[in-house]
Amino acid sequence: MADVARKFCGVVLPVNPPIDKVAALAVLEDWQGAEVEHLHFWGDSDCPRSKMGEWEASGVLPIDLGHEKYHRNAVGSATEFVANKVGVEKTPTVRKLLAILARNNTSGYLKIPLDEVTASVN
């Protein structure tokens, strides 16, 4: 699955991306050694394969959209899917990040209930 020779000039993220999708962007940029130049947002998790193909052909990586949603690909997170796709080395730090994100995607443990947030600022 690794697309190791490929560098991406942009990404397409779901609107209001949660932490997992933002982490996928960070892992991609770290792997490339540079920030992407273009951020685009897609309003629906469904996306035609043809559109995703157009984006990739122009150097723009869709993150967790369409047939590449992590749930459909037997991985624990969008970050893990992107890491596998581009060939990120699974260092201990990357493995730890992937474990945290997979745990959050399973249990939501990084999400703080709103009443706890308001209590902590009062």
Backbone as a printed PyTorch tensor [residue, N CA C, xyz], in Angstrom:
tensor([[[  0.8030,  -1.1890,   0.0000],
         [  0.0000,   0.0000,   0.0000],
         [  0.8510,   1.2590,   0.0000]],

        [[  2.0800,   1.1950,   0.4460],
         [  2.9130,   2.3910,   0.5930],
         [  3.1560,   3.0770,  -0.7370]],

        [[  2.9980,   4.3760,  -0.7140],
         [  3.2000,   5.2480,  -1.8630],
         [  4.4250,   6.1030,  -1.5560]],

        [[  5.5540,   5.4420,  -1.1910],
         [  6.6930,   6.1270,  -0.5860],
         [  7.3810,   7.1540,  -1.4660]],

        [[  7.2970,   7.0260,  -2.7610],
         [  7.9820,   7.9930,  -3.6270],
         [  7.1580,   9.2660,  -3.7920]],

        [[  5.9390,   9.2480,  -3.3460],
         [  4.9950,  10.3210,  -3.5870],
         [  5.0590,  11.3930,  -2.5180]],

        [[  5.0760,  12.6250,  -2.9120],
         [  4.9350,  13.7520,  -1.9930],
         [  3.6300,  14.4560,  -2.3570]],

        [[  2.9480,  14.9610,  -1.3620],
         [  1.6460,  15.5880,  -1.5820],
         [  1.7290,  17.0790,  -1.3080]],

        [[  1.1310,  17.8770,  -2.1990],
         [  1.1320,  19.3320,  -2.0360],
         [ -0.0810,  19.8030,  -1.2430]],

        [[ -1.0560,  18.9120,  -1.0410],
         [ -2.2530,  19.2970,  -0.3110],
         [ -2.9850,  18.0880,   0.2210]],

        [[ -3.9890,  18.3580,   1.0270],
         [ -4.8630,  17.3110,   1.5510],
         [ -6.3030,  17.7900,   1.4790]],

        [[ -7.2110,  16.8200,   1.4800],
         [ -8.6390,  17.0860,   1.6290],
         [ -9.0670,  16.3900,   2.9090]],

        [[ -9.6030,  17.1550,   3.8290],
         [-10.0580,  16.6540,   5.1270],
         [-11.5680,  16.7820,   5.2370]],

        [[-12.1800,  15.9750,   6.0900],
         [-13.5980,  16.2200,   6.3850],
         [-13.7360,  17.5950,   7.0470]],

        [[-14.8760,  18.2350,   6.8580],
         [-15.1450,  19.5120,   7.5250],
         [-15.0830,  19.2890,   9.0350]],

        [[-14.5270,  20.2370,   9.7560],
         [-14.3460,  20.1360,  11.2140],
         [-13.6480,  18.8400,  11.5990]],

        [[-12.4440,  18.6410,  11.1040],
         [-11.7740,  17.3530,  11.3340],
         [-11.4690,  17.1030,  12.8110]],

        [[-11.7820,  15.8930,  13.2880],
         [-11.4220,  15.5430,  14.6640],
         [ -9.9200,  15.2760,  14.7750]],

        [[ -9.4780,  15.0450,  15.9910],
         [ -8.0480,  14.9110,  16.2930],
         [ -7.3510,  13.8660,  15.4220]],

        [[ -8.0090,  12.7640,  15.1500],
         [ -7.4010,  11.6970,  14.3530],
         [ -7.0240,  12.1810,  12.9510]],

        [[ -7.8980,  12.9600,  12.3390],
         [ -7.6200,  13.4420,  10.9760],
         [ -6.5250,  14.5080,  10.9940]],

        [[ -6.5080,  15.3360,  12.0240],
         [ -5.4530,  16.3470,  12.1670],
         [ -4.1110,  15.6570,  12.4150]],

        [[ -4.1110,  14.6030,  13.2250],
         [ -2.8810,  13.8410,  13.4610],
         [ -2.3930,  13.1860,  12.1650]],

        [[ -3.3120,  12.7260,  11.3410],
         [ -2.9260,  12.1400,  10.0470],
         [ -2.1960,  13.1770,   9.1930]],

        [[ -2.6960,  14.4040,   9.1980],
         [ -2.0300,  15.4920,   8.4730],
         [ -0.6360,  15.7300,   9.0380]],

        [[ -0.5140,  15.7750,  10.3630],
         [  0.7860,  16.0160,  10.9970],
         [  1.7810,  14.9060,  10.6700]],

        [[  1.3330,  13.6640,  10.7030],
         [  2.2110,  12.5310,  10.3750],
         [  2.6510,  12.6060,   8.9160]],

        [[  1.7230,  12.9620,   8.0280],
         [  2.0710,  13.1160,   6.6090],
         [  3.1210,  14.2090,   6.4340]],

        [[  2.9160,  15.3650,   7.0620],
         [  3.8640,  16.4660,   6.9220],
         [  5.2230,  16.1130,   7.5130]],

        [[  5.2360,  15.4120,   8.6240],
         [  6.5000,  14.9800,   9.2130],
         [  7.2260,  14.0340,   8.2710]],

        [[  6.5230,  13.0810,   7.6990],
         [  7.0980,  12.1190,   6.7600],
         [  7.6680,  12.8300,   5.5270]],

        [[  6.9570,  13.8390,   5.0450],
         [  7.4130,  14.5820,   3.8660],
         [  8.5320,  15.5580,   4.1820]],

        [[  8.6210,  15.9580,   5.4470],
         [  9.6120,  16.9530,   5.8220],
         [  9.1990,  18.3670,   5.4810]],

        [[  7.9010,  18.5660,   5.2180],
         [  7.3990,  19.9020,   4.8720],
         [  5.8870,  19.9360,   5.0450]],

        [[  5.3750,  21.1210,   5.3190],
         [  3.9300,  21.2970,   5.3950],
         [  3.3210,  21.1990,   4.0040]],

        [[  2.0730,  20.7470,   3.9440],
         [  1.3660,  20.7850,   2.6680],
         [  0.9720,  22.2330,   2.3860]],

        [[  0.8860,  22.5760,   1.1250],
         [  0.5800,  23.9480,   0.7360],
         [ -0.9130,  24.2440,   0.7280]],

        [[ -1.7320,  23.2090,   0.5200],
         [ -3.1660,  23.4250,   0.3250],
         [ -3.9850,  22.5280,   1.2450]],

        [[ -4.8790,  23.1530,   1.9920],
         [ -5.8560,  22.4220,   2.7960],
         [ -7.2240,  22.6320,   2.1690]],

        [[ -7.9080,  21.5410,   1.8920],
         [ -9.2590,  21.5930,   1.3460],
         [-10.1630,  20.8160,   2.2880]],

        [[-11.4340,  21.1510,   2.2970],
         [-12.3880,  20.4710,   3.1620],
         [-13.5560,  19.9600,   2.3390]],

        [[-13.9920,  18.7430,   2.6510],
         [-15.0730,  18.0710,   1.9410],
         [-16.2110,  17.8800,   2.9340]],

        [[-17.4220,  18.2450,   2.5540],
         [-18.5450,  18.2720,   3.4760],
         [-19.2420,  16.9520,   3.7330]],

        [[-18.8130,  15.8760,   3.1130],
         [-19.4910,  14.5900,   3.2590],
         [-18.4370,  13.4960,   3.3560]],

        [[-18.6640,  12.4990,   4.2030],
         [-17.6700,  11.4240,   4.3060],
         [-17.6580,  10.5450,   3.0600]],

        [[-18.7720,  10.5380,   2.3230],
         [-18.8040,   9.8060,   1.0580],
         [-18.1600,  10.6700,  -0.0190]],

        [[-17.4270,  10.0180,  -0.8880],
         [-16.7540,  10.7290,  -1.9740],
         [-16.5210,   9.7290,  -3.0940]],

        [[-16.8900,  10.0690,  -4.3180],
         [-16.6880,   9.1350,  -5.4260],
         [-15.2080,   8.8010,  -5.6330]],

        [[-14.9470,   7.5500,  -5.9670],
         [-13.5640,   7.1290,  -6.2550],
         [-12.9470,   7.9900,  -7.3520]],

        [[-13.7570,   8.3770,  -8.3200],
         [-13.2280,   9.1830,  -9.4310],
         [-12.7100,  10.5350,  -8.9170]],

        [[-13.4220,  11.1430,  -7.9800],
         [-12.9900,  12.4320,  -7.4190],
         [-11.7090,  12.2540,  -6.6120]],

        [[-11.6670,  11.1860,  -5.8100],
         [-10.4640,  10.9260,  -5.0260],
         [ -9.2730,  10.6670,  -5.9400]],

        [[ -9.5010,   9.9630,  -7.0330],
         [ -8.4440,   9.7170,  -8.0140],
         [ -7.9370,  11.0070,  -8.6410]],

        [[ -8.8570,  11.9230,  -8.9430],
         [ -8.4660,  13.2300,  -9.4960],
         [ -7.5650,  13.9700,  -8.5130]],

        [[ -7.9870,  13.9860,  -7.2390],
         [ -7.1870,  14.6800,  -6.2380],
         [ -5.7910,  14.0800,  -6.1470]],

        [[ -5.7240,  12.7650,  -6.0180],
         [ -4.4070,  12.1260,  -5.8650],
         [ -3.5320,  12.3540,  -7.0910]],

        [[ -4.1290,  12.3240,  -8.2740],
         [ -3.3570,  12.5620,  -9.4970],
         [ -2.7600,  13.9660,  -9.5210]],

        [[ -3.4250,  14.8970,  -8.8330],
         [ -2.9080,  16.2710,  -8.7840],
         [ -2.0610,  16.5340,  -7.5340]],

        [[ -1.7430,  15.4560,  -6.7760],
         [ -0.8720,  15.6030,  -5.6110],
         [ -1.5800,  16.0000,  -4.3330]],

        [[ -2.8870,  15.7890,  -4.2880],
         [ -3.6800,  16.1250,  -3.1040],
         [ -4.1990,  14.8190,  -2.4970]],

        [[ -3.8850,  14.6040,  -1.2260],
         [ -4.2520,  13.3580,  -0.5510],
         [ -5.5550,  13.5210,   0.2220]],

        [[ -6.5870,  12.7350,  -0.1330],
         [ -7.7940,  12.7400,   0.6950],
         [ -7.5280,  11.9630,   1.9860]],

        [[ -7.9730,  12.5020,   3.1010],
         [ -7.7830,  11.8490,   4.4020],
         [ -9.1410,  11.4440,   4.9560]],

        [[ -9.3240,  10.1420,   5.0990],
         [-10.5200,   9.5360,   5.7100],
         [-11.8150,   9.9210,   5.0010]],

        [[-11.7980,   9.7860,   3.6900],
         [-12.9790,  10.0270,   2.8770],
         [-13.2470,   8.8150,   1.9850]],

        [[-14.5030,   8.6440,   1.6080],
         [-14.8850,   7.6130,   0.6420],
         [-14.4240,   6.2180,   1.0180]],

        [[-13.9210,   5.4990,   0.0260],
         [-13.4850,   4.1070,   0.2380],
         [-12.2150,   4.0200,   1.0790]],

        [[-11.5930,   5.1380,   1.3950],
         [-10.3840,   5.1270,   2.2230],
         [-10.6580,   5.5150,   3.6740]],

        [[-11.9220,   5.4690,   4.1060],
         [-12.2160,   5.6820,   5.5270],
         [-11.5880,   4.5370,   6.3060]],

        [[-11.0100,   4.8570,   7.4320],
         [-10.2500,   3.8530,   8.1690],
         [-11.1030,   2.6640,   8.5960]],

        [[-12.3880,   2.8880,   8.9200],
         [-13.2530,   1.7810,   9.3670],
         [-13.3690,   0.7040,   8.2870]],

        [[-13.3100,   1.1120,   7.0440],
         [-13.4760,   0.1820,   5.9130],
         [-12.1770,  -0.5310,   5.5590]],

        [[-11.0970,  -0.2130,   6.2630],
         [ -9.7900,  -0.7310,   5.8740],
         [ -9.0480,  -1.4550,   6.9970]],

        [[ -9.7710,  -1.9000,   7.9930],
         [ -9.2240,  -2.7500,   9.0650],
         [ -8.0040,  -2.1460,   9.7600]],

        [[ -8.0550,  -0.8420,  10.0110],
         [ -7.0280,  -0.1730,  10.8120],
         [ -7.7320,   0.6080,  11.9060]],

        [[ -6.9790,   1.0530,  12.9170],
         [ -7.5780,   1.6930,  14.0730],
         [ -7.8310,   3.1750,  13.9580]],

        [[ -7.2730,   3.8160,  12.9160],
         [ -7.4330,   5.2670,  12.8060],
         [ -7.1120,   5.7410,  11.3950]],

        [[ -7.5580,   6.9490,  11.0960],
         [ -7.2050,   7.5800,   9.8220],
         [ -5.7020,   7.8110,   9.7520]],

        [[ -5.1090,   8.1090,  10.8980],
         [ -3.6620,   8.3240,  10.9460],
         [ -2.9170,   7.0560,  10.5720]],

        [[ -3.3700,   5.9240,  11.0900],
         [ -2.7360,   4.6500,  10.7340],
         [ -2.9000,   4.3610,   9.2440]],

        [[ -4.0700,   4.6520,   8.6900],
         [ -4.2890,   4.4370,   7.2540],
         [ -3.3120,   5.2740,   6.4330]],

        [[ -3.1800,   6.5610,   6.7730],
         [ -2.2580,   7.4450,   6.0390],
         [ -0.8170,   6.9710,   6.2170]],

        [[ -0.4420,   6.6110,   7.4460],
         [  0.9270,   6.1290,   7.6980],
         [  1.2330,   4.9050,   6.8470]],

        [[  0.2850,   3.9800,   6.7640],
         [  0.4790,   2.7840,   5.9300],
         [  0.5420,   3.1460,   4.4520]],

        [[ -0.3190,   4.0490,   4.0370],
         [ -0.4060,   4.4220,   2.6160],
         [  0.8970,   5.0290,   2.1060]],

        [[  1.5100,   5.8940,   2.9090],
         [  2.7200,   6.5690,   2.4330],
         [  4.0110,   5.8910,   2.8850]],

        [[  3.9060,   4.9340,   3.7990],
         [  5.0950,   4.2040,   4.2180],
         [  5.8510,   4.8300,   5.3690]],

        [[  5.1230,   5.4430,   6.3100],
         [  5.7570,   6.0310,   7.4910],
         [  6.4020,   4.9270,   8.3170]],

        [[  7.6330,   5.1580,   8.7570],
         [  8.3110,   4.1980,   9.6230],
         [  7.5940,   4.1550,  10.9680]],

        [[  7.3220,   2.9610,  11.4570],
         [  6.5890,   2.7890,  12.7220],
         [  7.5720,   2.8090,  13.8940]],

        [[  8.0960,   3.9840,  14.1870],
         [  8.9800,   4.1750,  15.3360],
         [  8.1600,   3.9680,  16.6070]],

        [[  8.8100,   3.8270,  17.7600],
         [  8.0460,   3.7090,  19.0090],
         [  7.0790,   4.8830,  19.2250]],

        [[  7.4840,   6.0890,  18.8760],
         [  6.6180,   7.2570,  19.0470],
         [  5.4010,   7.1730,  18.1360]],

        [[  5.6090,   6.7940,  16.8830],
         [  4.4860,   6.6590,  15.9490],
         [  3.5550,   5.5450,  16.4140]],

        [[  4.1130,   4.4300,  16.8500],
         [  3.2730,   3.3270,  17.3460],
         [  2.4370,   3.7790,  18.5400]],

        [[  3.0190,   4.5610,  19.4430],
         [  2.2900,   5.0680,  20.6070],
         [  1.1560,   5.9860,  20.1630]],

        [[  1.4420,   6.9030,  19.2380],
         [  0.4070,   7.7890,  18.7090],
         [ -0.7310,   6.9730,  18.0940]],

        [[ -0.3950,   5.9900,  17.2820],
         [ -1.4260,   5.1650,  16.6410],
         [ -2.2660,   4.4320,  17.6790]],

        [[ -1.6340,   3.9550,  18.7410],
         [ -2.3710,   3.2610,  19.8040],
         [ -3.3360,   4.2160,  20.5130]],

        [[ -2.8730,   5.4270,  20.8010],
         [ -3.7320,   6.4200,  21.4670],
         [ -4.9340,   6.7510,  20.5870]],

        [[ -4.6920,   6.9770,  19.3070],
         [ -5.7840,   7.3360,  18.3970],
         [ -6.7610,   6.1780,  18.2160]],

        [[ -6.2480,   4.9600,  18.1140],
         [ -7.1320,   3.7950,  17.9800],
         [ -7.9910,   3.6440,  19.2390]],

        [[ -7.3730,   3.8360,  20.3970],
         [ -8.1260,   3.7510,  21.6590],
         [ -9.2070,   4.8230,  21.7020]],

        [[ -8.8690,   6.0330,  21.3060],
         [ -9.8580,   7.1090,  21.2830],
         [-10.9880,   6.7980,  20.3070]],

        [[-10.6530,   6.2620,  19.1440],
         [-11.6860,   5.9410,  18.1580],
         [-12.6040,   4.8240,  18.6380]],

        [[-12.0900,   3.9680,  19.5050],
         [-12.9010,   2.8830,  20.0580],
         [-13.7430,   3.3460,  21.2310]],

        [[-13.1270,   4.1280,  22.1410],
         [-13.8030,   4.4430,  23.4000],
         [-14.1320,   5.9240,  23.5950]],

        [[-13.5130,   6.8080,  22.8230],
         [-13.7170,   8.2380,  23.0140],
         [-13.0400,   8.7850,  24.2500]],

        [[-11.9890,   8.0890,  24.7220],
         [-11.3980,   8.4910,  25.9980],
         [-10.7440,   9.8680,  25.9780]],

        [[-10.4220,  10.4300,  24.8290],
         [ -9.8530,  11.7850,  24.7790],
         [-10.9280,  12.8660,  24.8280]],

        [[-12.1750,  12.4590,  24.7160],
         [-13.2690,  13.4280,  24.7340],
         [-13.6690,  13.7070,  26.1720]],

        [[-13.6800,  14.9670,  26.5280],
         [-14.0560,  15.3750,  27.8770],
         [-15.5260,  15.8090,  27.8320]],

        [[-16.3620,  15.2580,  28.7090],
         [-17.7600,  15.7150,  28.7440],
         [-17.8230,  17.2190,  28.9850]],

        [[-18.7570,  17.8720,  28.3340],
         [-18.8820,  19.3250,  28.4140],
         [-18.9970,  19.8250,  29.8460]],

        [[-19.7170,  19.1100,  30.6990],
         [-19.8610,  19.5830,  32.0800],
         [-18.5360,  19.5650,  32.8200]],

        [[-17.6180,  18.6600,  32.4630],
         [-16.2950,  18.6460,  33.0770],
         [-15.4620,  19.8320,  32.6050]],

        [[-15.6250,  20.2190,  31.3530],
         [-14.8920,  21.3600,  30.8080],
         [-15.3550,  22.6320,  31.5110]],

        [[-16.6580,  22.8300,  31.6110],
         [-17.1620,  24.0510,  32.2350],
         [-16.8040,  24.0890,  33.7180]],

        [[-16.7970,  22.9360,  34.3920],
         [-16.4330,  22.9060,  35.8080],
         [-14.9650,  23.2630,  35.9900]],

        [[-14.1220,  22.8890,  35.0430],
         [-12.6870,  23.1540,  35.1990],
         [-12.3210,  24.6090,  34.9590]],

        [[-13.1700,  25.3640,  34.2770],
         [-12.8770,  26.7830,  34.0240],
         [-13.5680,  27.6880,  35.0340]],

        [[-14.4830,  27.1550,  35.8250],
         [-15.1770,  27.9580,  36.8490],
         [-14.3730,  28.0690,  38.1060]]])
